[in-house]
Amino acid sequence: MSGLHPFRAHHRRKLLASPMPTPWLDIIARDVPLVEALRGEPRARVLDTMRVLIDEKYWEGGGGFEVSDRVRVVIAAQVAFQLQGLSLDLLAGARSFIIYEGAYVQSQKRIGPGGVVHTGSQNLGEAWVNGPVVFSWADALDAAMHPGTGLNVVFHEIAHVLDAATGMLDGTPGLPTVEARGHWASIMARTFEQVAEHHRTGRGDVIRPYALTNVAEFFAVTSELFFDAPQILRNAHPQVHACFEAWVAGPSE
Ligand SMILES: [Zn+2]
């Protein structure tokens, strides 16, 4: 939360000094086991980040969907879980979260440079550079309630925002050095080829074929695995897992 405007910093302190609404903790206990399982300082930090996200983002329903506290808590808790070790400032470009009841039919053509292209007319979610992040509530809730599968629409869309925060949707998040970026790019490029080969030959891979759409989707799909089912990623692609671990551990690693 460094580099924050003094007014916003003050507002955040005031927000976090007030007690958490009890129903929100009930929602987490029931619907978001990944966050419910956290203890001590990590849990406190994730809950604080969740409250800031609920407070500072514009939460809008699409197609007449009513955005309830449960919707905000379930989505914000997952985003906060993903941001452990990462700065909330990375989401500065995504001011609005738009939530549809289920998979929605895309209503507009691709907008702006760098928009992430999701093929097909039915979307589970999407993210734009400096634009809103769009989620399907049914899929966001299902992901929250069933961790460990490596499928999570919230982690996927937020991964695109984290990727775009560097100014380029190139599948490489913000890394501290040229060497780290080069290492990341070479591991991912090599793994991309391996995964393509595994799917081509019918062997299959824990990184699903959609990742092969482009480097941005490769990052988003691999992020789903890293944040939702890290042991699956570690077993199948230890070097990819190590890159992600170094990234979320920050510059000192
Ligand atoms: Zn995507």
Residues whose N, C-alpha, C, O or C-beta is under 5 A from the ligand:
A	BS01	ZN	E217 A220
